[in-house]
Amino acid sequence: MEQLILSIVSLLPVVVVALTALLVMMTIAIKRSHFGVATISVIGLNLALMSVIAQAVGVIDAPQVSGDLFMFDGFARFNTGAILIAALACCTLSYGYFETLKDNKDELYLLMLIATMGAMLMTAAQHLAAFFMSLELLSVPMYGMLAYTFLRARSLESGLKYLVLSAAASATLLMGMAFVYIDTGTLLFKELSLALFTNQASTLFVLGCVMMLGAIAFKLSAAPFHAWVADVYEGAPAPIAAFLASVSKVAMMALAVRFLADAMPIATVAVDGVLSAIIILSIVLGNLLAIRQDNLKRLLAYSSIAHMGYALIALLAVGAGAAGLVSMYMAVYALTSIGAFGVVTLMSSPYRERGHTSITGEADELRFYQGLFWRRPVLTAVLTVMLLSLAGIPLTAGFMTKFMMFFAAVQGTKFWAAIFIVLGSAIGLYYYLKVLVHLYQKPKVQLEFDAHTHWGIKAGGIMVLIVTALVLIFGILPDALMQLAGFAVIR
């Protein structure tokens, strides 16, 4: 009984989100209310975030281990906090965006809560069974979320593409796990490490690890498994694209870091080579493909490929010691992605009325943002800060995290990786500036899309302004972020 109570205390943030999902289900069954369900979801996510903070500072004395499946150490708690903040932001953005949806809106929050629960468990997984179950708990709700505005053909296509390709990646992941288990006879990450150093790396073990790396790269949208990302981002509703770019990426990167740090397949030459190839291809292809885009969501999708490459550099160069650096990089990337997609969300809606005609679509083309500064200067400032942070310009949080990746590459004597960071950032600066040019050009006479006149006092607008403030504060005063990242240590 005591062990059960300790496990529940360790899992408290996950339990809070699970109970919130159950309450949302009961609320939907009793009476549908978009405002009520959204409010319950936000309150539940806030309570879960407070429980994570209470565990981190010691107010709640929670054991780190919960059986063989999960390890709730500082690394898991830091990334869980980042996931809950991102989920809160996406939930807030979704409320205003889906207000005009001509269909039931309530189930979206249920799917979002379940996916968030899966993402939280991914950060603590230390067992291949927990790896797969938590990953699927995140992925399966994503299929419905991506296709939620199914009357838009692109949204339905987005969900179907992600469903088919993600299923193939999951099958590859399971086959890789099977090969590893056959060779080692264990599913625990740390025992895999012992088996590796005791028996050396057999061909079957290396094959299994490479297959798992391929599946992880797909979930991260890292090259050469990136083909799905632009179409899925473009077709997804803007707040759900933000969720995929923030919650999903943070969780998957945390799981990848723990797996590679604990199981240590990175010690083998073959897997080291595969990871190096993924990094190089991600930075090169991601940046080069983003140059050609005139669609803001596709541009952000391709730039995310490059950012996954940057984040993996520290892991390759420093190993397990890079857990805090990678966590810090992904937390800042999540914030900037939410800010950028938040602007798209505020400019868009799933359905708009023009006269007697229902117009579907989003403000995702760059031409829709021409001259935005002259009518929405604050919103333009928000998008400008986000783009400069993604580009790695000083006085933004993105500059500090990219500089730390460069420092880690040099410290780990991966000088080629440091060169790729510089070259990738130079290319990225070009297409981010292309977007900025559109923002400050002469405004168009006819506006296809525009934000609400009082967007700044809406819930989504306030959230976007808070995110912008955080990106600037962490850029100007980075010590606080570095101290927080210092807690993200894998035990």
C-alpha positions in Angstrom: 0.0 0.0 0.0 2.8 2.3 0.9 4.5 1.6 -2.4 1.3 2.4 -4.3 1.0 5.8 -2.5 4.6 6.6 -3.3 4.0 5.8 -7.0 0.9 8.0 -7.1 2.9 10.9 -5.5 5.6 10.4 -8.2 3.0 10.4 -10.9 1.0 13.3 -9.3 1.2 15.7 -12.3 0.2 12.8 -14.7 -2.6 11.8 -12.3 -3.9 15.4 -12.2 -4.0 15.6 -16.0 -5.7 12.2 -16.2 -8.4 13.2 -13.7 -8.9 16.4 -15.7 -9.5 14.4 -18.8 -12.0 12.3 -16.9 -13.8 15.4 -15.7 -13.9 16.8 -19.2 -15.4 13.5 -20.4 -18.1 13.7 -17.8 -18.8 17.4 -18.5 -19.3 16.7 -22.2 -21.7 13.8 -21.4 -23.8 16.0 -19.1 -23.8 19.3 -21.0 -21.7 20.6 -23.9 -20.0 23.9 -23.2 -17.0 25.1 -25.0 -16.2 27.7 -22.4 -16.7 25.2 -19.5 -14.6 22.4 -21.0 -11.8 24.9 -22.0 -11.8 26.3 -18.4 -11.6 22.9 -16.8 -8.7 21.9 -19.1 -6.8 25.1 -18.3 -7.4 24.7 -14.5 -6.2 21.1 -14.6 -3.1 21.9 -16.6 -2.3 24.7 -14.1 -2.7 22.4 -11.2 -0.4 19.8 -12.8 2.2 22.5 -13.4 2.0 23.6 -9.8 2.5 20.0 -8.6 5.6 19.7 -10.8 7.0 22.9 -9.3 6.1 21.7 -5.8 8.0 18.4 -6.5 11.0 20.2 -7.9 11.4 22.6 -5.0 10.8 19.9 -2.4 7.4 21.0 -1.1 6.0 17.6 -2.2 8.5 14.9 -1.2 8.2 12.5 -4.2 10.4 9.5 -4.9 12.2 9.6 -8.2 11.6 6.0 -9.2 8.1 4.6 -9.9 8.8 0.9 -10.5 10.9 -0.2 -13.5 9.1 1.8 -16.1 9.6 5.5 -15.1 12.3 7.7 -13.6 11.0 11.1 -12.3 14.3 12.8 -11.9 15.2 16.5 -12.5 15.4 15.9 -16.2 11.9 14.5 -16.3 10.5 17.3 -14.2 12.1 20.1 -16.2 10.8 18.8 -19.4 7.4 18.0 -17.9 7.2 21.6 -16.8 8.0 22.8 -20.3 5.4 20.5 -21.8 2.7 21.7 -19.4 3.5 25.4 -20.2 3.3 24.6 -23.9 0.1 22.7 -23.5 -1.5 25.5 -21.6 -0.5 28.0 -24.3 -1.9 25.7 -27.1 -5.1 25.2 -25.1 -5.5 29.0 -24.7 -4.9 29.6 -28.4 -7.4 26.8 -29.3 -10.2 28.5 -27.4 -10.4 31.6 -29.6 -9.5 29.7 -32.8 -12.2 27.0 -32.5 -14.9 29.4 -31.3 -16.1 29.8 -34.9 -15.9 26.1 -35.7 -19.3 24.9 -36.9 -19.1 21.5 -35.1 -18.5 20.1 -31.6 -15.4 21.7 -30.1 -15.3 20.0 -26.7 -13.6 16.7 -27.7 -10.5 18.6 -28.9 -9.6 19.4 -25.3 -10.0 15.8 -24.3 -7.6 14.7 -27.1 -5.1 17.5 -26.1 -5.2 16.4 -22.4 -4.5 12.7 -23.3 -1.7 13.7 -25.7 -0.2 15.9 -23.0 -0.4 13.0 -20.5 1.5 10.8 -23.0 4.1 13.5 -23.5 4.7 13.8 -19.7 5.2 10.1 -19.4 7.7 10.1 -22.3 10.1 12.4 -20.4 10.4 9.8 -17.6 10.3 6.5 -19.5 13.3 4.3 -18.8 12.0 1.0 -20.2 11.2 0.1 -23.8 7.6 -0.8 -23.0 7.1 2.6 -21.3 8.9 4.1 -24.3 6.4 2.7 -26.8 3.2 3.1 -24.7 3.8 6.7 -23.8 4.8 7.5 -27.4 1.5 6.0 -28.7 -0.5 7.8 -26.0 0.8 11.0 -27.5 0.6 10.0 -31.1 -2.9 8.5 -31.4 -4.8 11.7 -30.1 -2.6 13.7 -32.5 -4.3 12.0 -35.5 -7.7 13.3 -34.5 -6.3 16.8 -33.5 -4.6 17.3 -36.8 -7.8 16.4 -38.8 -10.2 18.1 -36.3 -11.3 20.7 -38.9 -12.1 17.9 -41.3 -14.3 20.0 -43.5 -11.0 21.6 -44.7 -9.5 19.2 -47.1 -6.0 20.1 -46.1 -6.7 19.4 -42.4 -8.1 15.9 -43.2 -5.1 15.2 -45.4 -2.8 16.3 -42.6 -4.3 13.8 -40.2 -4.3 11.0 -42.7 -0.7 11.5 -43.7 0.5 11.6 -40.2 -1.6 8.5 -39.3 -0.1 6.4 -42.1 3.5 7.5 -41.8 3.5 7.5 -38.0 2.1 3.9 -38.1 5.0 2.9 -40.3 7.5 4.6 -37.9 5.9 2.8 -34.9 6.2 -0.5 -36.7 9.9 0.2 -37.3 10.4 1.2 -33.7 8.8 -2.1 -32.5 10.9 -4.2 -34.8 14.0 -2.4 -33.5 13.0 -3.1 -30.0 12.4 -6.7 -30.8 16.0 -7.1 -32.2 17.5 -5.4 -29.2 15.5 -7.6 -26.8 16.5 -10.8 -28.7 20.1 -9.9 -28.3 20.1 -8.6 -24.8 17.1 -10.2 -23.0 16.2 -6.9 -21.3 14.0 -3.9 -21.9 15.5 -1.5 -19.3 17.6 1.3 -20.7 20.4 0.9 -18.1 20.5 -2.9 -18.5 20.9 -2.4 -22.2 24.0 -0.3 -21.4 25.4 -3.1 -19.3 24.7 -5.7 -22.0 26.4 -3.5 -24.5 29.6 -3.1 -22.6 29.6 -6.7 -21.4 29.0 -8.5 -24.7 30.1 -5.7 -27.1 27.7 -4.6 -29.8 26.4 -7.4 -32.0 25.1 -6.8 -35.5 21.5 -7.5 -34.3 21.8 -5.0 -31.5 23.2 -2.3 -33.8 20.5 -3.0 -36.3 17.8 -2.7 -33.7 19.3 0.6 -32.4 19.5 2.0 -35.9 15.9 1.1 -36.6 14.9 2.8 -33.3 16.9 5.8 -34.2 15.1 6.0 -37.5 11.7 6.0 -35.8 12.9 8.6 -33.3 14.1 10.8 -36.2 10.7 10.5 -37.8 8.9 11.7 -34.7 11.4 14.6 -34.4 11.0 15.3 -38.1 14.7 15.1 -38.5 16.2 14.4 -42.0 16.0 12.1 -43.9 12.7 11.2 -42.3 11.2 14.7 -42.7 9.0 14.4 -45.8 5.8 14.5 -43.8 6.4 17.6 -41.8 5.6 20.4 -44.2 2.3 19.0 -45.4 1.2 18.1 -41.9 2.1 21.5 -40.5 0.4 23.3 -43.4 -2.9 21.3 -43.1 -3.1 21.3 -39.4 -5.2 23.9 -37.5 -2.7 26.6 -36.3 -3.0 25.8 -32.6 -2.5 22.1 -33.2 0.5 22.8 -35.4 1.8 24.8 -32.4 1.1 21.7 -30.2 3.0 19.4 -32.6 5.9 21.8 -32.8 6.2 22.3 -29.0 4.7 19.6 -26.8 5.4 16.7 -29.2 9.0 17.8 -30.0 10.0 18.5 -26.4 8.7 15.1 -25.3 10.3 13.2 -28.2 13.6 14.9 -27.7 13.5 14.2 -24.0 12.8 10.5 -24.6 15.6 10.3 -27.2 18.1 11.9 -24.9 17.3 9.5 -22.0 17.4 6.5 -24.3 20.8 7.5 -25.8 22.2 8.5 -22.5 21.1 5.5 -20.5 21.2 2.7 -23.1 24.4 4.2 -24.6 24.0 2.9 -28.1 25.8 6.1 -29.1 29.0 4.4 -27.9 28.9 2.2 -31.0 30.5 3.4 -34.2 27.5 2.6 -36.3 25.0 4.5 -34.3 27.4 7.4 -33.8 27.7 7.5 -37.6 23.9 7.4 -38.1 23.3 10.2 -35.6 26.0 12.3 -37.3 24.4 11.8 -40.7 20.9 12.8 -39.3 22.4 16.0 -37.8 24.2 17.0 -41.1 21.2 16.2 -43.3 18.7 17.9 -40.9 20.7 21.2 -40.9 21.4 21.3 -44.6 18.1 20.1 -45.9 16.0 21.9 -43.4 17.5 25.3 -44.2 17.7 24.8 -47.9 14.1 23.7 -48.2 12.9 26.6 -46.0 14.5 29.1 -48.4 12.0 28.2 -51.2 8.8 28.6 -49.1 6.2 31.4 -49.4 4.0 29.7 -46.9 4.8 30.7 -43.3 3.7 27.4 -41.8 5.7 25.4 -44.3 8.7 27.6 -43.6 8.4 27.0 -39.9 8.1 23.3 -40.5 11.3 23.1 -42.6 13.2 25.3 -40.1 12.1 22.9 -37.4 14.1 20.2 -39.2 17.2 22.3 -38.8 16.5 23.0 -35.2 16.3 19.3 -34.4 19.7 18.9 -35.9 21.1 21.7 -33.7 19.6 20.2 -30.6 21.1 16.8 -31.3 24.6 18.2 -31.7 25.1 18.6 -27.9 24.0 15.1 -27.4 26.5 13.8 -29.9 29.3 16.0 -28.6 28.9 15.7 -24.8 26.7 12.7 -24.3 24.7 12.3 -21.1 26.1 15.6 -19.8 24.2 17.4 -22.5 20.8 16.6 -21.0 20.4 20.1 -19.5 21.6 21.9 -22.6 19.3 20.0 -24.9 16.3 20.5 -22.5 17.1 24.3 -22.4 17.3 24.4 -26.2 14.0 22.6 -26.7 12.2 24.7 -24.0 13.2 27.9 -25.8 12.3 26.4 -29.2 8.9 25.4 -27.9 8.3 29.0 -26.7 9.3 30.6 -30.0 7.3 28.1 -32.0 4.2 28.8 -29.8 4.8 32.6 -30.3 5.1 32.3 -34.1 2.1 29.9 -34.5 0.3 32.1 -32.0 0.4 35.0 -34.5 -0.9 32.7 -37.3 -3.7 31.6 -35.0 -4.7 35.1 -34.1 -4.8 36.0 -37.8 -6.8 32.9 -38.7 -9.9 30.9 -37.9 -11.1 27.6 -39.2 -14.1 29.2 -40.9 -14.7 32.8 -41.9 -17.8 34.5 -43.3 -17.4 36.9 -46.3 -20.9 38.0 -47.3 -22.9 34.8 -47.9 -19.9 32.6 -48.7 -18.1 30.5 -46.2 -14.3 30.9 -46.7 -12.0 28.2 -45.4 -8.3 28.5 -44.9 -5.7 30.2 -42.7 -3.4 33.1 -42.8 -0.4 31.0 -43.7 0.8 32.6 -46.9 3.4 35.4 -46.6 1.4 37.7 -48.8 -1.3 37.8 -46.1 1.3 39.5 -43.8 2.4 42.2 -46.2 2.3 45.5 -44.3 1.1 44.0 -41.1 3.2 46.5 -39.1 1.1 49.4 -40.3 -2.1 48.1 -38.9 -1.0 45.7 -36.1 2.4 47.0 -34.8 2.4 45.0 -31.6 1.5 41.8 -33.3 4.3 42.5 -35.8 6.7 43.0 -32.9 5.7 39.6 -31.5 6.4 37.8 -34.7 9.6 39.8 -35.2 10.9 38.7 -31.8 10.0 35.0 -32.6 11.7 35.0 -36.0 14.9 36.7 -34.6 15.0 34.2 -31.8 14.7 31.3 -34.2 17.5 32.9 -36.3 19.7 33.2 -33.2 20.0 36.9 -33.1 21.5 38.4 -29.8 19.2 39.7 -27.0 16.8 36.8 -27.7 16.7 33.4 -25.9 17.3 31.7 -29.3 20.8 33.3 -29.5 21.8 31.9 -26.1 20.7 28.4 -26.8 22.3 28.3 -30.2 25.5 29.7 -28.7 25.5 27.0 -26.0 25.1 24.3 -28.8 28.1 25.8 -30.5 30.1 25.8 -27.3 29.1 22.2 -26.6 30.3 21.2 -30.1 33.6 22.8 -29.6 34.0 21.3 -26.1 33.3 17.9 -27.5 35.8 18.4 -30.3 33.0 18.1 -32.9 34.4 21.0 -34.9 32.5 20.0 -38.0 29.2 20.4 -36.1 30.2 23.9 -34.9 30.8 24.8 -38.6 27.4 23.5 -39.6 25.7 25.5 -36.8 27.3 28.7 -38.2 26.5 27.9 -41.9 22.9 26.8 -41.0 22.3 29.9 -39.0 23.6 32.1 -41.9 21.2 30.4 -44.3 18.3 30.6 -41.8 18.9 34.3 -41.4 18.0 34.8 -45.1 14.5 33.2 -45.0 13.6 34.7 -41.6 14.5 38.1 -42.9 12.3 37.4 -46.0 9.3 37.1 -43.7 10.3 40.3 -41.8 10.5 42.2 -45.2 6.9 41.3 -45.9 5.8 42.6 -42.4 7.2 46.1 -43.0 6.3 46.5 -46.7 3.6 48.9 -48.0 0.3 47.5 -46.8 -2.2 45.8 -49.2 -5.4 47.6 -50.1 -7.6 44.5 -49.7 -7.1 42.3 -46.6 -7.9 38.6 -46.8 -7.0 38.1 -43.1 -6.5 40.3 -40.1 -6.4 39.9 -36.4 -9.2 41.0 -34.1 -9.1 44.7 -33.3 -8.7 44.0 -29.6 -6.6 40.8 -29.9 -4.2 41.9 -27.1 -7.0 41.6 -24.5 -8.1 38.1 -25.6 -6.8 35.1 -23.8 -4.7 34.0 -26.8 -3.3 37.4 -27.3 -2.3 37.8 -23.6 -0.6 34.4 -23.8 1.4 35.4 -26.9 2.6 38.6 -25.2 3.7 36.6 -22.2 5.7 34.2 -24.4 7.3 37.2 -26.1 8.3 38.7 -22.8 9.9 35.4 -21.7 11.9 35.0 -24.9 13.3 38.6 -24.4 14.0 38.1 -20.7 15.8 34.9 -21.2 17.8 36.5 -24.0 18.8 39.5 -22.0 19.2 37.8 -18.6 20.0 34.1 -19.5 21.3 33.1 -16.0 17.8 32.2 -14.8 17.2 29.8 -17.8 20.7 28.3 -17.3 20.0 27.7 -13.6 16.7 26.0 -14.4 18.4 23.9 -17.0 20.9 22.9 -14.4 18.2 20.9 -12.6 17.6 18.8 -15.8 20.0 16.0 -14.8 19.5 12.4 -15.7 19.9 10.1 -12.7 
